[in-house]
Amino acid sequence: MDTCKERLIKVLNREKVDRPPCICPGGMMNMVVEDVMDIKGISWPDAHFSPNQMAELTYGVYENGGFENCGVPFCMTIEAESMGARVDFGTKVTEPRVNFYPMNCIEDYKKLKKMDVSTGRAKVVLDAIRYLKDKDENVPVIANVVGPISVATSLIEPTIFYKALTKNKKTVHEFLEFVTDGILEFARAQIDAGADLIAIADPSATGEILGPKKFDEFVVPYINRILDKLNEDNKVLSIVHICGRLKSIYPQLNKINSSSISFDSITDEKQVIQNVSDKAIMGNVSTYALEYGTNEKVKAIGKNCIKNGVDILSPACGIGARTSIKNIQAMVNGAKETNA
């Protein structure tokens, strides 16, 4: 029988496994819930600033019958904060959010700070990964970065950014180059710290907002730049998560050089399987059902996702901190009861 780590790596390499893994990557797709905070005696927001607490909290989900991985951090604000945004660090049940944009116009990107992984919460994440690697070699550790469009829209008011995609393309590309450099540095540092794979979540890069042409111009090349640079020395397995309806951007998704594609519950998994090739398909249990449904309902939804052909069972997005650990356990148990 495969370990959790072996199973996930095999699936991402498109190899046969005994059954589908059940994971939640972390980052934007937060995997930590209040029940586990109470069990471990560790809670937000303190865990955002302590490597040991961060590591123990994500491992606590796994060791209490939850998702079959560890994933840090628990939010999507670290890159933006390092570059100059201000962050409200939330509460025990709410994630950190950007509450101040350091840019008023696209040209202001020249005033931003460069990503610094040697200090602040970026360093906390790296130290947490090292802690996790020493703790249990059989559980996959997933590194997380925020995609370029979502980092950009955490540094400037989103409507200003989206308008500039048409009115000021040249400067937008310069801005995205700057942002991508920072994301890449953080991603590479997490892999060097010992993470087994990288997840890139870009929830602001939806097909509805951008359309296929802008997605092709402003999303694909920058995500691929991160992935291709990480792969220059050794192959780095990867998950890319895109929110919204994917129908209009399937050709563009096929251009993304990731091992897997993840998507939210608004998109039908059968449709993704039919239209995206050469990638592990990951999804797609409704986070609303996870938080508010019964154990039986959650297990049934998960099993149906697997029946419909997903390779990796996961929530459709980040789960709410008030989600019951029993519902997460039901989802994992559904995967364990399913043969590949």
N, C-alpha and C positions, 0 to 999 in steps of 0.2 A: 504494500500500500504506500502511495506517495505521501510525503510530508506536505504540509500546507505550502511551503516554499517551492518544493519540487513540482507540485501540481500547477501552481500559478505560472511558473516559468515554462513548463511544458506547453500549457495552453497558449501563452504569448508567443511561443516558438512554433505554434500550429502543430503540436505533437499530440498523440493520443493520451488520454488520462482516464483514470478510473471513474471520475465523476467531475462535474463542474465545480470550480472553487466558488466561494461566496465571500466577497470582499467589499470594503468601502475605503477608497484610497486615502482620505484625509484632505487637508487643504481646503479648497472650496467645498469639496465633498466630505465635510466633517463627519467623523465616525464616533464621536464621544457623546455619551448621554448622562443625564443627571443621576440615574440609578447607579452607574459605575462610579461617578464622583463620590456618591455616598458610601458605596462599598469600600472604596480605596481611601476615603478620608482626604481626597485631593479634589480641588475644584477650580473652575475659572473664577476670576481672571488670573489668579496666582499662577496657575499652570502654564500660562503663556510666557512666563518669565523665568521658569526654573527647568533646566534640562531634565533633571531626575523626575520631577513631577509630571512634565510633559510625557516622558517616556513611560512612566508607570501608569499614567491615565490611558494612553492608547493601548498598552499591553493589557490593562485591566479589562478592556472590552473583549479581547481574545481569550483571556484566561477565565472569563465568566461565560464562556459558550457563545461569544459573539463572533464578529467578523474574523475571517481567517488571515489576518494581516495586522501589521501596525502601520499607521500613517500619520505623519506630522508635516506641518503644524495643524492647527484647528481653525484656520481662517484664511482670508485672501488679502491681507493688508500689509504683509511684511515688506514686500518689494516697494510698494508705494510709500510706506513710512520711511524706509531707508533713503528714498529719493527726495523726500521733503514734505510729504503729506502728514497731517496730524490725524491721530486715531483715538476714538473712544473705545476703550478696551472691554466694554460690555459688562455683563454680570455673570452669575453662575449659569444662567440659561440663555444668554444672548451672546453672540459672537462679536468680536471687534469689528468696528466700521470706521471708514474714513469720514471725518467730520470737518476737514478743511482741505481745499484744493490749493496747492502752491502755485498753480498757473492760472492766469487770466486769459491768455491767448496762446495759440500754438507755438509762437516764437519764444515763449517763456521757457520752453524746454531747456534752453541754453543756461538757465539759472538753476536747474535742478542739480542735486547732489548725485554723485555716482554711487551705485550699489556697493555697500561695504559689508562683506560677510564675516568680518573679523570682530564685529561688535553688535550690540543690541540683540533684538530677537532673532535675527538671522543666525548669530552665533549660538543662541539657545537651541535652535533647531538642529544645527550641526552636532552639538554636544549630545542632544537627545538621541540622534541617530547612532552615534558611537556607543552610547549606553545600551541601546536596544540590540545592537549587533553582538555585544558581549553577553547579553542576557539570554537570548534564545536563538540559535542559528537555524532552527527549523521553521521559524515564522518569518515570512517576507516583510521587509521594511520598505515602504513606499515613500519616496521623496516627492514633494509637491512644489510646483511653481504655478503662478498665475500667468495666463496667456497675455500676449502683448496688447491686444485691444482692451482687455479688462484692466490691466495696469494703467494704460493710458487714460482710461475713463475714471480712474481713481486719482489721477493727478490734475485733471481739468474737468470742468462741468461737461457731462457727456454730450449735451446738445451742441455745445461749441465744437467739440471734437468731431461729431458726426457731420456737421455742416462743412467742416474743413476738409473732409474726405473728397468733396467736390470742388470747393473753392480754393484750396491751398494744398494740393496734393504733394508738391515737392517738399514743403516743410513738414507735412504729416509723415512722409517717409523718413525724413531726418529724425523726427521725434521717435518714430517706431524703431529705427536703428539704435538710438540711444537706449530706449527701454529694453529692447531685445538683448543688448549687450549686458545689461544688469541682470535680467532674468537668466541668461546663460551662465553668468558667473555664479549665481546662487544655485542653479541646477547642477553645475559641475562640482561645486563644493559639497553638495549633498551626496552625490555619487561617490566622490572621493572619501567622504566620511563613512561610507559603507552601505548606503541604500542599495537595494537590489534592482530597483527600476524607478522610472520617473513618471509622474502624472502631471499633465498640463491641462488646466481647466480654463477655458476662455468664455465665460457665460455672456459677456457683452458682445461677442462675435456671432450673432445669430443670423440665420438666413433671412428672417423677416426684416431685421434692421438693415442689413448690408446688401442683400441680394447677391446673386451668384457672381457678378462682375467684380464688385467691391470685395467680396470674400476672397475671390481669386487673387486680387491685387494686394489686399491689405492684411490678409490672415495667413493664407497658405505659405507664402515665402518666408514669413517671420517665424512661424511655428517650425517649418522645415529647417530653417537656419539653426534653431536651437537643437533639434533632433540630429541633424547632420553633423554639427560640431561635436556633440556628445559622442557620436559614433566614429569619430575620426581615429581614435586609438583602439577602442574596444566597443563591441556592440552593446548598446544600452537599450534594454526593453522599455517600452513606453505605452502609456495610455493617454489619449487625448479626449477630453470631454467638451462637447459643444451643446449648448442649450437650444431650446426652441424647436420649431419644425424643421426637419432636415430635407424635406422633399425638393426644395429648389436648389440645393447645393450638393447633391450626391456626386456629380462629376468632380467637384472641388475636393470633397472628402477623400475620394480615391487618390488624389494627388498628395495627401498628407502622408509623410513617411513614418507613421506610427505603427506599433505592433497591434494596437487595439483602438477601437472607437467606442466611446461611451456617450450616452444620450439620455434625455429626460423622458418622462412618461407621456408627454404630448405626442411623441413619435412612436409609431407602431414598430415593434421589433422585427416582425416579418418583413416589413418594407425595407428596413435597414439591411437585413440579411440578403434580400434580393438585389440590393443596389450598391452595397459596399463589399468589395472583394479583397482577398489577401490580408485581412485583418481579423483578429479575434473580436467578436461582437459582445459588448458588455452592457448589461442593464437588467432590468429596467423597472424595478419595483417602485411603485408610487410612494413617495415619502409621506404623502397624506395618509395613505393606507397604513404605512408603517407606524405612524404616530397615533392614529385614531381607530384603526381596525382591530379586529380580534386576532388572537394567535392563529386560529384556523384559517381566517381569511388571508392573512399575510403569507402563511405557508402555501396556500392554494395559488396565490398570485405568483409567488416565486416558482413553484413547480410548473405553472403555465408558461412563464417566461422561458424556462429550460425546454419545455415541450415544443415551444415555438422556435427554438434553435439558438438561444444565446449561449455563448461559450463560457462566459463568466457572469455569475449572478451577482447583482449589486443593486443598491438603491439608485433611483433615477437622478438623484441630486444629493446635496448635503442633507443629512437628517436633522430634525429638530432635537434640541437637547432634552426635551421632555418625552421623547420616544422611549417606550418601555424596553428594557433589556430582554424581557420575555418575548416581545415581538421580533427582536433581532435574532434571538435564539431560535424562534420558529422558522424564520427565513433560512438560517443556516441549516437547521435540521431538515428542511425541505430539500436543500441541495444534497445533503448527506444521504437522503433516501432515494436519490435519483442516480441511475446508471448512465454513464456517458454513451 
